[in-house]
Amino acid sequence: MSHRATLLSISLMILALSAGFSIENAQSQNGPDFSDGYLTPPESLSEEILAPRHESVTLSNLSPSGDYFLNTVQTGLSQLSAHAKPHYNIAGLQVDYRANRHRSFTTRTPTAGIELIGSRDGEVRTLSTPSSAVISNISWSPDGERLAYFGHYENATHIYTADWKRDDQLVLPIARFWLRP
């Protein structure tokens, strides 16, 4: 950088700093402006902003036939006690050793149920799920006849399949393996 360019950049910095100080001095001489108050948005906008996030419906996870969307019914924020449960932290991998799973399944937002929403008519059909389980990772079978999902309990995770037309469930056995204290 040339000597002239260095002098120019230093001059611009001094000018910018002095302009900032003069604005602050002018504001402090006039005193604070208390005429502004808390402004509230219009009611229609306020309702949208303050709507409970866990009640939102995202039309995703479309069935293979295109007739239904899956919606997970959430119960709100996760419990603080779930975040306080003991776990292993192995180089950043957090494991809930009591339930033998990744800790994120323990601390996630509780999902209480599954809804099928008709893509053509919007009809909502609630499927029965295990009452004390937190549901996650719901997916369709390739033919669209069954659903599969995880049911997370206090000390275990089970895989379920469900025939959504008859609303019945089947628990698949999982082999328990590592990380038992």
Contacts in CASP RR format, 6 or more apart in sequence:
PFRMAT RR
TARGET T0000
AUTHOR 0000-0000-0000
METHOD contacts of the structure
MODEL  1
MSHRATLLSISLMILALSAGFSIENAQSQNGPDFSDGYLTPPESLSEEIL
APRHESVTLSNLSPSGDYFLNTVQTGLSQLSAHAKPHYNIAGLQVDYRAN
RHRSFTTRTPTAGIELIGSRDGEVRTLSTPSSAVISNISWSPDGERLAYF
GHYENATHIYTADWKRDDQLVLPIARFWLRP
40 46 0 8 1.000
41 49 0 8 1.000
52 76 0 8 1.000
53 76 0 8 1.000
54 74 0 8 1.000
54 75 0 8 1.000
54 76 0 8 1.000
54 77 0 8 1.000
54 109 0 8 1.000
55 74 0 8 1.000
57 71 0 8 1.000
57 117 0 8 1.000
58 71 0 8 1.000
59 69 0 8 1.000
59 71 0 8 1.000
59 117 0 8 1.000
59 119 0 8 1.000
60 69 0 8 1.000
60 70 0 8 1.000
61 69 0 8 1.000
61 70 0 8 1.000
61 138 0 8 1.000
61 139 0 8 1.000
61 140 0 8 1.000
62 68 0 8 1.000
62 69 0 8 1.000
62 119 0 8 1.000
63 69 0 8 1.000
63 70 0 8 1.000
63 140 0 8 1.000
63 144 0 8 1.000
64 140 0 8 1.000
64 142 0 8 1.000
64 143 0 8 1.000
64 144 0 8 1.000
65 144 0 8 1.000
66 119 0 8 1.000
67 118 0 8 1.000
67 119 0 8 1.000
67 120 0 8 1.000
68 116 0 8 1.000
68 117 0 8 1.000
68 118 0 8 1.000
68 119 0 8 1.000
69 116 0 8 1.000
69 117 0 8 1.000
69 118 0 8 1.000
69 119 0 8 1.000
70 114 0 8 1.000
70 115 0 8 1.000
70 116 0 8 1.000
70 117 0 8 1.000
70 138 0 8 1.000
70 140 0 8 1.000
70 147 0 8 1.000
71 114 0 8 1.000
71 115 0 8 1.000
71 116 0 8 1.000
71 117 0 8 1.000
71 124 0 8 1.000
72 111 0 8 1.000
72 113 0 8 1.000
72 114 0 8 1.000
72 115 0 8 1.000
72 135 0 8 1.000
72 138 0 8 1.000
73 111 0 8 1.000
73 112 0 8 1.000
73 113 0 8 1.000
73 114 0 8 1.000
73 115 0 8 1.000
73 126 0 8 1.000
74 109 0 8 1.000
74 110 0 8 1.000
74 111 0 8 1.000
74 112 0 8 1.000
75 109 0 8 1.000
75 110 0 8 1.000
75 111 0 8 1.000
75 112 0 8 1.000
76 109 0 8 1.000
76 110 0 8 1.000
77 109 0 8 1.000
78 107 0 8 1.000
78 108 0 8 1.000
78 109 0 8 1.000
78 110 0 8 1.000
79 110 0 8 1.000
82 106 0 8 1.000
82 107 0 8 1.000
83 107 0 8 1.000
85 96 0 8 1.000
85 98 0 8 1.000
85 106 0 8 1.000
86 97 0 8 1.000
86 98 0 8 1.000
87 94 0 8 1.000
87 95 0 8 1.000
87 96 0 8 1.000
87 97 0 8 1.000
87 103 0 8 1.000
87 106 0 8 1.000
88 94 0 8 1.000
88 95 0 8 1.000
88 97 0 8 1.000
88 179 0 8 1.000
89 95 0 8 1.000
93 102 0 8 1.000
94 102 0 8 1.000
94 103 0 8 1.000
94 104 0 8 1.000
95 101 0 8 1.000
95 102 0 8 1.000
95 103 0 8 1.000
95 179 0 8 1.000
96 102 0 8 1.000
96 103 0 8 1.000
96 105 0 8 1.000
96 106 0 8 1.000
97 179 0 8 1.000
97 180 0 8 1.000
97 181 0 8 1.000
98 154 0 8 1.000
98 155 0 8 1.000
98 181 0 8 1.000
99 105 0 8 1.000
99 106 0 8 1.000
99 152 0 8 1.000
99 153 0 8 1.000
99 154 0 8 1.000
99 155 0 8 1.000
99 156 0 8 1.000
99 157 0 8 1.000
100 156 0 8 1.000
100 157 0 8 1.000
100 176 0 8 1.000
100 177 0 8 1.000
100 178 0 8 1.000
100 179 0 8 1.000
100 180 0 8 1.000
101 152 0 8 1.000
101 157 0 8 1.000
105 134 0 8 1.000
105 136 0 8 1.000
105 150 0 8 1.000
105 152 0 8 1.000
105 157 0 8 1.000
106 152 0 8 1.000
108 134 0 8 1.000
108 136 0 8 1.000
110 134 0 8 1.000
111 134 0 8 1.000
111 135 0 8 1.000
111 136 0 8 1.000
112 129 0 8 1.000
112 134 0 8 1.000
112 135 0 8 1.000
113 126 0 8 1.000
113 127 0 8 1.000
113 129 0 8 1.000
113 135 0 8 1.000
114 126 0 8 1.000
114 127 0 8 1.000
114 129 0 8 1.000
114 135 0 8 1.000
114 138 0 8 1.000
114 147 0 8 1.000
114 149 0 8 1.000
114 162 0 8 1.000
115 124 0 8 1.000
115 125 0 8 1.000
115 126 0 8 1.000
115 127 0 8 1.000
116 124 0 8 1.000
116 125 0 8 1.000
116 126 0 8 1.000
116 127 0 8 1.000
116 164 0 8 1.000
117 123 0 8 1.000
117 124 0 8 1.000
117 125 0 8 1.000
118 124 0 8 1.000
118 125 0 8 1.000
127 147 0 8 1.000
127 162 0 8 1.000
127 164 0 8 1.000
127 167 0 8 1.000
128 167 0 8 1.000
128 169 0 8 1.000
129 135 0 8 1.000
129 149 0 8 1.000
129 151 0 8 1.000
129 160 0 8 1.000
129 162 0 8 1.000
129 169 0 8 1.000
130 151 0 8 1.000
130 160 0 8 1.000
130 169 0 8 1.000
132 153 0 8 1.000
133 151 0 8 1.000
133 152 0 8 1.000
133 153 0 8 1.000
133 158 0 8 1.000
134 151 0 8 1.000
134 152 0 8 1.000
134 153 0 8 1.000
135 149 0 8 1.000
135 150 0 8 1.000
135 151 0 8 1.000
135 152 0 8 1.000
136 149 0 8 1.000
136 150 0 8 1.000
136 151 0 8 1.000
136 152 0 8 1.000
137 149 0 8 1.000
137 150 0 8 1.000
138 147 0 8 1.000
138 148 0 8 1.000
138 149 0 8 1.000
139 147 0 8 1.000
139 148 0 8 1.000
139 149 0 8 1.000
140 146 0 8 1.000
140 147 0 8 1.000
141 147 0 8 1.000
141 148 0 8 1.000
141 161 0 8 1.000
145 163 0 8 1.000
145 164 0 8 1.000
145 165 0 8 1.000
146 161 0 8 1.000
146 162 0 8 1.000
146 163 0 8 1.000
146 164 0 8 1.000
147 161 0 8 1.000
147 162 0 8 1.000
147 164 0 8 1.000
148 159 0 8 1.000
148 160 0 8 1.000
148 161 0 8 1.000
148 162 0 8 1.000
149 159 0 8 1.000
149 160 0 8 1.000
149 162 0 8 1.000
150 157 0 8 1.000
150 158 0 8 1.000
150 159 0 8 1.000
150 160 0 8 1.000
151 157 0 8 1.000
151 158 0 8 1.000
151 159 0 8 1.000
151 160 0 8 1.000
157 174 0 8 1.000
158 171 0 8 1.000
158 172 0 8 1.000
158 174 0 8 1.000
159 171 0 8 1.000
159 172 0 8 1.000
159 174 0 8 1.000
160 169 0 8 1.000
160 170 0 8 1.000
160 171 0 8 1.000
160 172 0 8 1.000
161 169 0 8 1.000
161 170 0 8 1.000
161 172 0 8 1.000
162 168 0 8 1.000
162 169 0 8 1.000
162 170 0 8 1.000
END
